[in-house]
Amino acid sequence: MGSPKKGIREDISTIFEQVLGHPVKISDRTDIVEDLGMDSLGVMNFVMAIEDFYDISIPLDRITQIQTVGDLINAVEDLRSGTPE
């Protein structure tokens, strides 16, 4: 049985590619702004795409805590399971 984190990471990678318009290689340590070169508008477009894909709402205070892909995976898992933080 595959790891749920691996599935989320693959989904996130696909969404990054859609938002950025080119393939990306990511790991849990990938810094979303520094490593992927996203500006604030790109980050907001990406957050909206994640929210739509998973049918979740990421609170603004939680978004500010997300720096790496690993942080994002943890946030998605928490929000999908109903754990607020």
TIFI-643975 format. One line per field, with one value per residue (C-alpha): residue number from 1; residue in one letter; x, y, z. Coordinates in nm, 2 decimals. Example, Ala and Ser with C-alpha at 12.3 -4.5 7.8 and 13.67 -1.06 7.14 Angstrom:
i	c(1 / 2) $
aa	c(A / S) $
x	c(1.23 / 1.37) $
y	c(-0.45 / -0.11) $
z	c(0.78 / 0.71) $
% end
This chain:
i	c(1 / 2 / 3 / 4 / 5 / 6 / 7 / 8 / 9 / 10 / 11 / 12 / 13 / 14 / 15 / 16 / 17 / 18 / 19 / 20 / 21 / 22 / 23 / 24 / 25 / 26 / 27 / 28 / 29 / 30 / 31 / 32 / 33 / 34 / 35 / 36 / 37 / 38 / 39 / 40 / 41 / 42 / 43 / 44 / 45 / 46 / 47 / 48 / 49 / 50 / 51 / 52 / 53 / 54 / 55 / 56 / 57 / 58 / 59 / 60 / 61 / 62 / 63 / 64 / 65 / 66 / 67 / 68 / 69 / 70 / 71 / 72 / 73 / 74 / 75 / 76 / 77 / 78 / 79 / 80 / 81 / 82 / 83 / 84 / 85) $
aa	c(M / G / S / P / K / K / G / I / R / E / D / I / S / T / I / F / E / Q / V / L / G / H / P / V / K / I / S / D / R / T / D / I / V / E / D / L / G / M / D / S / L / G / V / M / N / F / V / M / A / I / E / D / F / Y / D / I / S / I / P / L / D / R / I / T / Q / I / Q / T / V / G / D / L / I / N / A / V / E / D / L / R / S / G / T / P / E) $
x	c(0.00 / 0.14 / 0.21 / -0.07 / 0.21 / 0.35 / 0.01 / -0.04 / 0.32 / 0.24 / -0.09 / 0.09 / 0.36 / 0.09 / -0.07 / 0.26 / 0.32 / -0.03 / 0.02 / 0.39 / 0.34 / 0.65 / 0.75 / 0.90 / 1.09 / 0.99 / 1.07 / 0.95 / 1.23 / 1.15 / 1.10 / 0.79 / 0.90 / 1.28 / 1.32 / 1.03 / 1.06 / 0.69 / 0.58 / 0.29 / 0.04 / 0.17 / 0.15 / -0.21 / -0.31 / -0.14 / -0.32 / -0.65 / -0.58 / -0.49 / -0.81 / -1.02 / -0.84 / -0.89 / -1.21 / -1.06 / -1.00 / -0.65 / -0.68 / -0.46 / -0.27 / -0.19 / -0.08 / 0.18 / 0.33 / 0.38 / 0.73 / 0.82 / 0.63 / 0.65 / 0.47 / 0.21 / 0.16 / 0.12 / -0.14 / -0.34 / -0.34 / -0.45 / -0.73 / -0.85 / -0.86 / -1.03 / -0.73 / -0.71 / -0.33) $
y	c(0.00 / 0.34 / 0.62 / 0.89 / 1.15 / 1.02 / 1.05 / 1.41 / 1.50 / 1.37 / 1.57 / 1.88 / 1.83 / 1.81 / 2.13 / 2.31 / 2.21 / 2.35 / 2.68 / 2.73 / 2.59 / 2.36 / 2.04 / 2.06 / 1.82 / 1.85 / 1.69 / 1.76 / 2.01 / 2.21 / 2.57 / 2.69 / 3.05 / 3.01 / 2.69 / 2.72 / 3.10 / 3.17 / 3.53 / 3.62 / 3.60 / 3.26 / 3.13 / 3.25 / 3.09 / 2.77 / 2.78 / 2.83 / 2.53 / 2.31 / 2.42 / 2.34 / 2.01 / 1.88 / 2.07 / 2.23 / 2.58 / 2.67 / 2.95 / 3.25 / 3.20 / 2.85 / 2.96 / 3.19 / 2.88 / 2.69 / 2.73 / 2.39 / 2.12 / 1.91 / 2.19 / 2.19 / 1.82 / 1.82 / 2.11 / 1.92 / 1.60 / 1.79 / 1.98 / 1.67 / 1.48 / 1.77 / 1.85 / 2.23 / 2.26) $
z	c(0.00 / -0.10 / 0.14 / 0.15 / 0.16 / -0.17 / -0.33 / -0.20 / -0.32 / -0.67 / -0.67 / -0.56 / -0.82 / -1.09 / -0.96 / -0.95 / -1.31 / -1.41 / -1.22 / -1.33 / -1.68 / -1.67 / -1.51 / -1.16 / -0.93 / -0.57 / -0.24 / 0.12 / 0.16 / -0.16 / -0.06 / -0.25 / -0.30 / -0.31 / -0.51 / -0.74 / -0.79 / -0.72 / -0.65 / -0.42 / -0.70 / -0.81 / -0.45 / -0.41 / -0.75 / -0.63 / -0.29 / -0.47 / -0.70 / -0.39 / -0.22 / -0.52 / -0.59 / -0.23 / -0.15 / 0.15 / 0.28 / 0.40 / 0.67 / 0.60 / 0.93 / 0.82 / 0.47 / 0.64 / 0.82 / 0.49 / 0.35 / 0.21 / 0.02 / 0.33 / 0.53 / 0.26 / 0.26 / 0.64 / 0.61 / 0.35 / 0.55 / 0.87 / 0.69 / 0.51 / 0.84 / 1.02 / 1.24 / 1.25 / 1.32) $
% end
